[in-house]
Every structure is written in C-alpha cells, then in structure tokens.
C-alpha cells in the first residue's frame, strides 16, 4: 500500500484531506455524476469509498489517478497536481513552491 | 406471491438508513478498546448522496483508513487494505467471523478448541486491530526507524504481518490464563492486539457473575505484553486486571460496570426460575444506556414479585433482538439465528444433563424473558405434523440449535409452575403445550386435515385464516422451515419460548393487543415435542402462502 508520511500534525493532514474532498465533490457535481456513478466509472468496489474521500478520509490510490481524472473531466496533470497540494504538500512545495 | 407485502412483519429493507445507535455503539466500543490497547485510532463516518452510511477507522497520525464499514442498500460491507477483497453480507456477525476464518483465525492443529466464547465485538476488535497492524502508517514507519530491535512486518512498505494469525486456541487460551506460553514468540504488535482483545473481553465479562466459567485471564500475558508497550500500557493492564479480579471476586450479580458502560455476555447460574428472575433484574435497564434494547426486559421485571417457588421447568424466551430493526443487523435468516444460538450454547450453558442451567444474556440474542400474558388470548391454535420421526430437540440439534433449559429443582409441569407462580407466568405456555402434548401421526399425509381450535392430533399443517375458519393450507416440512426462516428474517424482536421441548417462535406484533387475531403454525414431532410460529393471523397466513 502507498505510504506517504507528511510530518504534519494530525489536524493539518485531516484539514487538507477535507479540502481535497470538497474539491473532488465539486468536480463530481460539475460532471453531473452521483457518487455511485463515479464509483462505477473509476472502478471502486464500493461507492461509499467516494463519500469517504469527499469527507476527507483516505486518498485516491496513485494507480487510479488517471481514471479518476478522466471520469471527472479534468486533465490528468492538473488533477494530480491539485491533489498533490493536499495529499503530499511536502513534495508539492518542492516542485511548485516557487510558482 | 414473492411480491406480497407482509405488512405485519416489518422488513429488514425498511431499516433506517443511517447507522443505528447500537451499530455505532459497536464501532465506538471497538475504537475505545483499541485506544486502550495502545493503538492510535480515530474514526469518522458519513452518509453517501444516496443515504447509505459508512464508518471508517483511520490511523490518527496520518489519517489513513485501515478499515471501512458500510451498509449499502441494507447489505453490510467490510473493506480493508489488510484483507483481500471486500466482504459483503446481511449478517454482520457472520461476516466478521468469516473474515477471521479466511485469515487463519479458525482452529488449527490439535488442542485448539472450538468452544470459544468471544463477544462479537471482541472479534470485531481483532478484525480492526489486525488491519491496523497490517496496513502501513506513519507511526509504524517511525517506530521501526527508531527501534531497529523491534522489526515489524508491517512497516511503511505495506507488507502484511506474515504468520500472525489468531487461532481459536489462542482465544481460548487467552480466556483461560494460558496465553503466556503461546504468546512468548509474539512481537509487540501482536501483544498489543492481544491486550486490546483482552480489554474488550474484560469489559464485557466485567458485567458477568461470579459463576463466569473463565478464570481471571492472562496475568502472565499482561506481564509479557507490558514489556514492550510503555508505561501507559502498564497502567492500562493493571486497570484491566483489577477490574477482572473484582468481577470474579464479586459475590453478587450486580453488573460490575457502571451504568452506561459496555455490556455483553452475562452468565448466571440459575437454580430456579425465581433465581433467574432475580438475576435478570440486575441486567442493565433501559435507563442505563447500553448496546441493547433493555425494553425487552420489561416482562421479566413484572415477575420480580413472584413468590418463593424455587422450582420450575417452563418457558424461557430468548429474544432475537433487533432483527430488521435499527441495530447491528445480525440475524437476518434462520441460519444466522442458528448461529446466534450456537453462541449461546458455546457459553457452556445448557445441556439436559446439567443440574443447573446457565442463562446467557447477549445483546443480540437472548434476553431471558417470560411469555407475555397477553398471549393467553390467542384465539386458536392449529397443529402441524410434518416430521415423520425424531423430535423437535433432535431437529434443532441437527440444525445446531441448543437451547434446552433444565432447572435443577424437581421438574414441574407448566401447569404446576403456573399455579405456583403468579399469573404473569403465561397460561399461553400451557396452551401451547396442550397443542402438542399428543404425539401425532408418524408420517405426513398428502392432503390437508382440518383442525380443531386446539389442534390436538394434527396430521398436517393447517392454517386457520380468520374467525376460526380453516382454509386447510398444508405445508411440507421444508416449507415449514422456509416459513420459519422467513418469519425470522421479517420479524423484529422475535422471541423464542422453550418449554418442555416445545419451541415457540413468537412475533411481538399484536401480542399486546387484545384485538389482534393471533395464530400459530406448529410442526409436531412424534414424542410430543414441537416447533411453533406464533404471529398475527393474516401475517402468518401471508408467510405461509409466501413460501408455498
């Protein structure tokens, strides 16, 4: 399983996940998809996982990022970059901190 | 017929969408136990856009989920990176047990006992606790980094813990103070989980009586586990030990745990029916928040004033609580209910040879109770004969139902018991018995045989369908079992009465209303034993026709 410690406080991690979750929810709603429909498109075994993600718990598995981006009609690069801001802020800061 | 609405037996499909308080209590109990065991776990829950509830256990340090629970369209789901695949089913307990079984938690090798009594919540703790250690996390990576001498198998790389599997023998040993030997080679993770489980078991058994059959558990385990888990764990261990020792030393039946605490198994050594009643009065009431609906104990309270009779051999109710209701969604089928009753038997409770009976209380299953007096107004009983040989006891035994009660005092008939005790002791028990006192024909006839109101000497299943009139509907034995299965799946708070080898499954609907027309379907065996289903007349009719 993908492990990605960020050395941040628990509340920081949770809050960033929640922000990411809200963003994912907005994308899904803009795409006109229900959580179940999105789950079907991205191949999750249970659609409650989508709700869990949108509530800031858990992350999209790296090997599913591309299919999620496609389902949500977002360019994969932009999708991953935005998620990285929340999921992996340390790496994001190194890569894009000066932008 | 399949689409027929069985209005009087609320369907499990009508259950509330969000988690029920009892379900949440189970989850939070697991969380509390794991935290007490030294695991940094947080939980979260929510509803999907369709209203289906989910609940997730996460690592506190990095918010990574370790176990996801959901109920989707009435079907439970358990998912965790630690376990292969996703478990789905309508019987949550069976799912947990199956999950454990699939991960080598079943008996292995000689000496493993299958007679393990672990509260289902304790098993759930094992599921989540194991998932906690089998999934990666920041804390674990840190721990491994800081202490190279304590290599773990489940570090940040995500490898699972090879070879770590609870066996039934472990659990049995855990409950019998013998775990130290098997635990010597465990690592600190395993011991932490063991401690969590012990804590859970202790929390439940703290409410047990002095006759609890398990010794004070695992002093040696605690000593061993304490070596690698820090001072906080040591204090936790000591608190658990103190609590368990207090529970064993206690001489009365007052629950050790304070009001509002966890409840679970309650064993009571019952010498008489009144003894039973007295003990039941110590089961937490509805005013003491717990994971079960204590309202079902109300009938027992009404019997507390019963006089000094100290012998009986009569009805006992085991209430299958919450089925279809807002609860943990355990038994949704006869098979599940049988499984539930197996657990009762595993409590070491009831065998005909015993001179005294243990009465087992469990939040899901077996509130001991007496038949409601209102059932005495049942307008008619009809009897069914569809089992050519054997007995009800044999039939139930073959289906792994062991619920026979045998009080140690001189046996009395139900009628004697009725005259001895106050009138709360149900005359309906006698009435039910009267239906089946007479052995019936040895083989079911192919056609229907109409019945009298009392149904004595029935040849085949006959359902009376209103006003005492008989429609002569006939069930085969198979259909009867299907009816019972459907009845159990569709009936919240169904009760089972055991009286002199007569097993009566009762729907609570209508039993308190004098205007309700109640009726029964009974399968009678040659030795006079029987299995009956009692419910509202039309609902019962619908059930029967549903399976025909």
Interface residues (C-beta under 8 A of the other chain):
Chain A: X1 X2 X3 X4 X5 X6 X7 X10 X13 X14 X17 X34 X35 X36 X45 X46 X47 X48 X49 X50 X51 X52 X55 X56 X57 X58 X59
Chain B: X42 X44 X46 X47 X48 X49 X50 X52 X54 X56 X58 X60 X61 X62 X63 X64 X65 X68 X70 X72 X77 X79 X81 X86 X135 X136 X137 X138 X141 X142 X156 X157 X158
